[in-house]
Amino acid sequence: MTSPPPRTLFVFLDGVGLGPPDEANPLHTLTLPSFERMAGGQRWDSEIHPISQPNHVFQPIDATLGVAGLPQSGTGQATLFTGVNCAERAGRHFGPYPHSTSKPVIAHHNLFVQLREAGRTGAFANAYPDRFFRFVEARNRWTVTTLCCVEAEVKLRREDDLRNGEALAADLTASAWRESLGLDVPLLAEREAGERLARLSPEADLVLFEYYLTDKAGHSQDLGRATAVLRSLDAFFCGLLDALGSDDLLIVTSDHGNLEDLATKSHTRNPVPLVALGRGAEALAGVESLVDVTPTLVASMNK
Ligand SMILES: [Zn+2]
């Protein structure tokens, strides 16, 4: 009898690369205990020693995809979540929304579609306010991850799910829902958001969560903002790591660099981190670029 696949929790961070260990790199200058825990006690920078153990992999992976110019979220995420090099297909890096040539690839080959074809299930933990649906439906402007869900008929969570403790806010605490949108949803500590994500794990073979404030903070070039975002995320990972079960596999990666270099307003061509922590982590050891992540994950769950 083959054992069931690990229950995978996939945390996607927008705009986090591994850059030089200098003063412009908040991932190097700040003490972030949970980040260090995910890297065997090391800080997340270009000097990092890769880890390749049965239950722990940490390695830099390529996000440039063999295409000149600065990587962008549309093609980077489409590549990450399909395993098809969508930057090469588009002939350039494109974003933040999916390029026209990426849309059919997302429709037919996205991670959730591939999981379903392998007899596995996927779920997406982020909640979106009604305003988001009005905006994207009017303009047909889905983000890569939400388009993956629409195409694979994976549920997109809403305000009620957030209120019931069955979804996560994009900012972890839901403070933006309360302060910017004026919605009466409970405020959550970051640590509790991490615990909540771990609690959603039994819902599907793979549960995805997307966090994009890292990219926003990188574009702002504001050290105070970058520090607040990284400390918030560190508390989230602390809750998540402490709540991981023995059957869980945590995957963390990104679409392109940005936050690790506050000296520039734009994205970078730095490699991005790939963390695999927990049961079956070693299956990810061969991943070299964004292209490899989805096929490797799906193959490892197909055994
Ligand atoms: Zn960006």
Boltz pocket constraint, residues with backbone or C-beta under 6 A from the ligand:
constraints:
  - pocket:
      binder: B
      contacts: [[A, 15], [A, 73], [A, 215], [A, 216], [A, 219], [A, 258], [A, 267]]
      max_distance: 6.0
